[in-house]
């Protein structure tokens, strides 16, 4: 236990998806770190949780509630089914160590071996018990639990379970006492692990104030469900305070932390408006940090990469396009205007400060940086002489030309994510994403210009959007295959359409042929739906063919051999969807895994 007269603030990252990046908590961290009123600690319970999973401790925790005879029977059953948990756990632990070494990322066989050992162990753990299903993208998932219902999550969080026991182990090194515990949740799955973490830490230190400071990440957000959650009263029975809006987070966390330190804590759901008339006092350091005159972002925490990757934003504004009918990400932010030059410069101040802390790789998670913003940003990087390596997202425009890509490459850009979604103009119009300047020819030219500049592209497609057809989805898949021909290491995703909260489709379902919408709780991450009869057959045909189309992409773009080998899917998934791809592409090894796909045949882990 850490005894100190200065109150301790801990930012807790709960167990969840396999950790490969450091996510930026926001400017509130800079303000409090500069203010000096707290001992600031960033604790990744997620990294610790994965270390517990990839160790022999997971076997002990699976067997812990069993009697001696029950444990013996379990071991006999495991042996009869060919499960070798001890050996698999040792190989997985070695894989975690390997993934922290640069050499693993410069050799396809070594990288595939580590990924295979990891996936083999996870499969063994999943087969050895029925309490949890573990996967790299989501972390621990409780089978049969209604993650859309806050009461179901709260009830499970209070139970003595395998998940609770593993989380308890992952929290062993949290520096107590903690006066203010800032907690984030990036999915329904780690919202549950955050709740369990808070309950466990409160059992050890009843005086801590636990604040859910952030509940929005990618397509997940509780924003639309705040009225229902306020009325239900389940989340605020576990978290002492909950910041409702992401736009308010940077102003409110310093206020709430200072109130907690003074013993006058503010509880419940909190909005910036709650403080407008409550006090004229402004938390020391917030204005300076917000202006980024002297930023102090958080230092790297352990993640299973050889060098830290910082997941942050260039701007606090939503996508400048802000029209796509399927998109929920914009709902987390209030301002739709493009970033100004002064805002970009201030953001770069903080990025430069992060680089001094040891970050060299940056992933900018802004939903869509415009060509104009990318041009300004790149020029400022070059003017300052910064050696950064970065990836970003952008809505494809005709203005994405060869000169822009060369400028971005010179400034350190190694990848751009483009959401093409569909090559069909009809479907693009349904999605409110059609641009007459971006026909098939121009889209192909943009992708080719990026490749010619040495910048990788990652392309998103959507299948099953209400009203699309199998012929249109197949055409989009074929287009990507043709555009990426001869580009080993190209990455892509074929997403199945999901009906998210806070989207135009959900707001006007009938306009998109949706007959009914189903809601299974008070905070669904996505809704079930039924299409009108005239659209159902075509829709069902698309959904049935998504696995085939995914295999088609893998086969045509050179990934089939690796994807077909036992337990090697982990290597592909981590390369496609995590900070591992960032490390490889930033180091100029983007084609390594694909080019070496036949080097590692997928021999059984542990052999």
GUDRENKE-896344 format. One record per residue (C-alpha): x, y, z; residue in one letter. Coordinates in steps of 0.02 Angstrom, whole numbers, padded with zeros to 5 digits, always signed. Layout:
% residues N
XYZa...
//
This chain:
% residues 607
+00000+00000+00000x+00067+00171-00050x+00057+00290+00098x+00064+00473+00048x+00002+00641+00109x-00032+00695-00070x-00193+00614-00132x-00170+00485-00268x-00266+00487-00432x-00268+00326-00530x-00328+00312-00709x-00381+00131-00725x-00387+00039-00890x-00500-00111-00855x-00476-00283-00934x-00534-00290-01114x-00463-00314-01288x-00282-00368-01306x-00179-00212-01265x-00064-00148-01401x-00091+00041-01392x-00095+00176-01259x-00259+00271-01272x-00255+00456-01236x-00363+00497-01083x-00384+00679-01134x-00326+00852-01080x-00390+00830-00903x-00236+00722-00870x-00119+00864-00922x-00212+00988-00813x-00202+00882-00655x-00024+00823-00689x+00032+01005-00704x-00069+01061-00554x+00033+00953-00436x-00111+00919-00317x-00113+00732-00354x+00008+00592-00371x-00043+00536-00546x-00042+00350-00587x-00097+00263-00746x-00131+00079-00711x-00167-00047-00848x-00268-00184-00765x-00291-00243-00943x-00107-00286-00969x-00102-00368-00798x-00261-00467-00837x-00187-00536-00997x-00030-00585-00903x-00139-00682-00780x-00234-00765-00923x-00070-00814-01006x+00000-00898-00852x-00029-01051-00744x-00130-00939-00626x-00279-00954-00742x-00283-01142-00709x-00280-01113-00521x-00423-00989-00533x-00528-01107-00641x-00506-01243-00511x-00514-01130-00357x-00699-01155-00307x-00695-01343-00338x-00668-01475-00206x-00513-01586-00217x-00610-01725-00302x-00697-01605-00423x-00529-01529-00471x-00458-01703-00501x-00604-01749-00613x-00583-01587-00709x-00399-01623-00741x-00440-01800-00798x-00573-01733-00915x-00452-01604-00986x-00325-01740-01019x-00454-01852-01103x-00501-01708-01220x-00320-01673-01265x-00309-01509-01169x-00135-01467-01106x-00162-01306-01012x+00005-01301-00921x+00107-01313-01080x-00007-01195-01174x+00003-01067-01033x+00193-01072-01032x+00197-01048-01221x+00074-00903-01210x+00178-00818-01075x+00331-00836-01187x+00228-00762-01330x+00188-00607-01228x+00373-00583-01195x+00413-00609-01378x+00285-00477-01430x+00381-00349-01327x+00540-00379-01429x+00578-00286-01592x+00652-00442-01671x+00483-00530-01668x+00413-00396-01783x+00551-00412-01912x+00528-00598-01941x+00364-00671-02003x+00396-00843-01931x+00430-00774-01756x+00278-00661-01763x+00163-00801-01821x+00233-00918-01689x+00192-00793-01551x+00017-00762-01618x-00015-00947-01638x+00041-00988-01461x-00072-00850-01395x-00225-00909-01491x-00193-01093-01450x-00189-01053-01265x-00347-00947-01273x-00436-01091-01361x-00380-01211-01225x-00441-01095-01086x-00609-01073-01175x-00629-01262-01191x-00582-01295-01009x-00725-01198-00928x-00896-01123-00967x-00889-00958-00872x-00795-00855-01001x-00760-00843-01185x-00598-00749-01215x-00546-00670-01379x-00416-00543-01431x-00536-00413-01499x-00657-00406-01351x-00565-00483-01205x-00673-00582-01083x-00854-00611-01132x-00982-00695-01018x-01089-00815-01121x-01276-00784-01106x-01258-00618-01012x-01366-00475-01078x-01235-00340-01102x-01373-00220-01159x-01450-00216-00985x-01368-00117-00844x-01454-00218-00707x-01392-00381-00780x-01214-00314-00783x-01225-00244-00606x-01294-00409-00538x-01156-00508-00622x-01022-00386-00563x-01070-00422-00382x-01056-00611-00401x-00906-00718-00354x-00852-00781-00526x-00698-00835-00622x-00694-00662-00703x-00699-00578-00532x-00557-00688-00467x-00448-00651-00619x-00483-00464-00606x-00439-00467-00422x-00268-00536-00468x-00246-00403-00603x-00277-00264-00476x-00148-00325-00350x-00025-00185-00387x-00147-00037-00388x-00064+00094-00276x-00181+00115-00127x-00248+00222-00050x-00333+00303-00200x-00433+00461-00175x-00497+00476-00354x-00512+00328-00471x-00543+00378-00652x-00612+00233-00753x-00639+00213-00940x-00750+00093-01036x-00725+00062-01221x-00854-00077-01249x-00998-00163-01160x-00875-00300-01113x-00751-00191-01022x-00891-00089-00946x-00927-00250-00849x-00744-00274-00803x-00736-00091-00751x-00884-00119-00635x-00803-00273-00558x-00639-00177-00539x-00725-00034-00447x-00815-00151-00329x-00655-00245-00291x-00553-00087-00259x-00691-00015-00149x-00685-00174-00048x-00502-00137-00017x-00519+00053+00001x-00695+00112+00043x-00645+00296+00037x-00601+00304-00148x-00712+00401-00267x-00737+00304-00429x-00783+00408-00582x-00831+00339-00752x-00743+00475-00849x-00761+00404-01024x-00887+00284-01100x-00863+00317-01284x-00742+00229-01400x-00764+00195-01585x-00943+00131-01610x-00977+00109-01425x-01056+00248-01322x-01180+00265-01180x-01223+00440-01242x-01395+00394-01311x-01443+00296-01155x-01408+00427-01021x-01592+00467-00983x-01634+00282-00959x-01478+00251-00855x-01514+00401-00744x-01687+00332-00711x-01628+00153-00685x-01495+00198-00556x-01386+00045-00582x-01223+00118-00646x-01219+00257-00517x-01242+00128-00381x-01067+00067-00426x-00981+00222-00494x-00987+00371-00377x-00996+00489-00525x-01023+00472-00712x-00978+00607-00838x-01119+00608-00964x-01037+00691-01114x-00866+00667-01190x-00866+00853-01231x-00872+00891-01044x-00739+00768-00988x-00586+00881-00991x-00673+01017-00890x-00760+00904-00766x-00628+00777-00714x-00517+00910-00630x-00669+00982-00540x-00729+00813-00479x-00554+00761-00425x-00529+00922-00326x-00698+00903-00242x-00657+00724-00195x-00490+00780-00121x-00577+00912-00016x-00708+00790+00049x-00851+00877-00042x-00870+00750-00182x-01001+00769-00317x-01099+00609-00348x-01212+00539-00483x-01225+00587-00666x-01131+00748-00700x-01141+00878-00838x-01044+01039-00865x-01206+01136-00839x-01214+01071-00661x-01065+01181-00618x-01110+01339-00712x-01191+01420-00561x-01116+01314-00424x-00948+01399-00411x-00843+01530-00498x-00684+01439-00452x-00592+01363-00599x-00478+01212-00570x-00298+01267-00575x-00209+01221-00734x-00359+01179-00843x-00352+01333-00953x-00165+01317-00979x-00176+01133-01022x-00326+01163-01135x-00226+01293-01229x-00083+01167-01234x+00048+01296-01186x+00135+01163-01081x+00055+00994-01113x+00099+00842-01009x+00015+00688-01083x+00024+00523-00990x+00179+00414-01005x+00170+00244-01089x+00102+00097-00990x+00139-00086-01025x+00064-00155-01185x+00118-00303-01288x+00217-00208-01420x+00404-00174-01437x+00378+00015-01434x+00232+00121-01374x+00090+00171-01490x-00012+00325-01440x-00196+00321-01492x-00251+00503-01491x-00337+00637-01594x-00284+00789-01694x-00448+00877-01653x-00589+00865-01527x-00715+00896-01667x-00825+00769-01752x-00807+00717-01933x-00822+00868-02049x-00936+00766-02165x-01049+00709-02025x-01185+00640-02140x-01160+00451-02152x-01325+00370-02107x-01245+00218-02023x-01118+00312-01915x-01137+00331-01727x-00962+00395-01689x-01007+00577-01716x-01134+00575-01576x-00993+00584-01448x-00938+00757-01505x-01034+00920-01524x-00933+01018-01651x-00940+00972-01835x-00829+01109-01908x-00657+01062-01974x-00509+01094-01860x-00430+01267-01870x-00246+01294-01903x-00217+01356-01724x-00305+01202-01655x-00195+01090-01762x-00040+01182-01701x-00092+01164-01519x-00126+00979-01546x+00046+00960-01621x+00120+01039-01463x+00047+00896-01364x+00100+00765-01491x+00276+00835-01480x+00268+00821-01290x+00212+00641-01307x+00360+00606-01421x+00476+00669-01283x+00397+00539-01167x+00448+00400-01285x+00305+00388-01409x+00360+00376-01590x+00206+00294-01664x+00039+00383-01668x-00132+00328-01725x-00249+00476-01748x-00425+00415-01716x-00518+00568-01783x-00664+00498-01882x-00610+00587-02042x-00471+00714-02061x-00501+00818-02218x-00368+00838-02353x-00348+01021-02301x-00316+00972-02119x-00195+00836-02172x-00101+00959-02281x-00085+01087-02140x-00040+00954-02012x+00095+00879-02123x+00172+01049-02162x+00180+01094-01978x+00266+00929-01937x+00397+00963-02069x+00421+01144-02014x+00457+01084-01837x+00573+00946-01895x+00479+00813-01797x+00518+00630-01829x+00344+00555-01808x+00265+00399-01881x+00077+00408-01893x-00083+00335-01964x-00248+00425-01986x-00424+00411-02054x-00494+00515-02193x-00651+00524-02298x-00591+00496-02475x-00600+00654-02580x-00547+00699-02755x-00422+00815-02668x-00323+00663-02609x-00193+00679-02745x-00014+00621-02769x+00059+00784-02703x-00038+00771-02540x+00014+00591-02513x+00197+00634-02546x+00185+00775-02419x+00103+00660-02290x+00236+00527-02318x+00374+00654-02293x+00290+00704-02129x+00290+00523-02067x+00121+00455-02121x+00126+00269-02155x-00061+00226-02170x-00230+00302-02208x-00395+00216-02170x-00530+00250-02299x-00710+00200-02270x-00762+00157-02448x-00908+00053-02378x-00979+00019-02553x-00928+00055-02732x-01111+00060-02786x-01174+00239-02812x-01350+00181-02765x-01292+00112-02597x-01179+00261-02569x-01332+00373-02585x-01425+00268-02456x-01276+00292-02342x-01269+00480-02382x-01090+00453-02438x-01102+00477-02626x-00982+00599-02707x-01002+00619-02897x-00818+00668-02909x-00768+00498-02840x-00816+00372-02971x-00732+00202-02984x-00588+00270-03087x-00549+00413-02968x-00563+00301-02815x-00438+00180-02891x-00323+00327-02933x-00326+00387-02752x-00279+00215-02686x-00142+00200-02817x-00073+00373-02775x-00059+00327-02591x+00032+00165-02635x+00149+00258-02753x+00194+00377-02611x+00234+00230-02497x+00078+00248-02389x-00024+00093-02347x-00212+00100-02353x-00339+00007-02249x-00512-00004-02326x-00678-00030-02239x-00827-00107-02329x-01004-00134-02262x-01113-00282-02310x-01296-00296-02264x-01340-00112-02264x-01531-00106-02281x-01572-00116-02465x-01405-00174-02534x-01390-00332-02640x-01266-00474-02652x-01214-00416-02826x-01170-00243-02758x-01073-00310-02609x-00979-00433-02721x-00939-00293-02841x-00866-00190-02697x-00761-00339-02643x-00698-00365-02821x-00657-00180-02835x-00548-00185-02678x-00462-00343-02740x-00422-00258-02904x-00365-00096-02822x-00250-00187-02700x-00177-00308-02827x+00012-00310-02811x+00009-00228-02639x+00063-00364-02516x+00015-00322-02338x-00141-00222-02386x-00275-00231-02251x-00463-00222-02260x-00620-00265-02166x-00790-00320-02227x-00907-00263-02089x-01081-00330-02064x-01201-00184-02047x-01253-00148-01868x-01394-00034-01815x-01308+00080-01690x-01385+00210-01573x-01382+00393-01624x-01385+00358-01810x-01498+00427-01948x-01551+00249-01990x-01614+00221-01812x-01695+00393-01808x-01793+00358-01970x-01799+00168-01987x-01948+00165-02106x-01852+00272-02232x-01725+00130-02245x-01849-00011-02256x-01838-00062-02074x-02005-00129-02013x-01966-00151-01828x-01825-00118-01705x-01789-00229-01554x-01711-00170-01391x-01658-00296-01260x-01609-00177-01120x-01577+00002-01066x-01407+00023-01152x-01394-00080-01312x-01233-00059-01409x-01332-00106-01565x-01514-00144-01602x-01597-00294-01680x-01708-00253-01828x-01824-00329-01959x-01832-00268-02139x-01991-00250-02240x-02038-00406-02335x-01980-00343-02505x-01800-00322-02441x-01783-00478-02333x-01733-00608-02462x-01594-00500-02536x-01535-00451-02361x-01529-00632-02302x-01431-00679-02458x-01301-00546-02419x-01281-00602-02239x-01264-00785-02289x-01123-00740-02409x-01019-00629-02294x-00906-00774-02238x-00878-00824-02420x-00837-00645-02469x-00717-00629-02324x-00628-00786-02381x-00625-00716-02557x-00534-00560-02497x-00408-00664-02399x-00377-00780-02546x-00362-00647-02681x-00249-00534-02578x-00131-00670-02522x-00187-00711-02345x-00275-00877-02373x-00129-00993-02332x-00096-00908-02166x-00280-00893-02122x-00308-01078-02154x-00168-01139-02038x-00221-01192-01861x-00226-01050-01735x-00140-00924-01850x-00293-00812-01864x-00229-00718-01712x-00076-00658-01807x-00185-00593-01948x-00311-00511-01831x-00176-00424-01731x-00090-00364-01888x-00252-00301-01965x-00336-00227-01811x-00209-00181-01677x-00052-00083-01640x+00050-00227-01709x+00005-00175-01885x+00056+00002-01841x+00229-00057-01786x+00256-00164-01941x+00192-00035-02066x+00281+00110-01981x+00444+00014-01989x+00423-00021-02173x+00380-00204-02145x+00198-00191-02193x+00213-00331-02319x+00316-00443-02205x+00179-00551-02133x+00092-00574-02299x+00252-00606-02397x+00309-00734-02269x+00141-00819-02252x+00208-00988-02304x+00361-00981-02191x+00264-01035-02038x+00153-01182-02077x+00050-01171-01919x+00127-01318-01827x+00041-01351-01662x+00094-01230-01528x+00206-01307-01399x+00282-01435-01516x
//
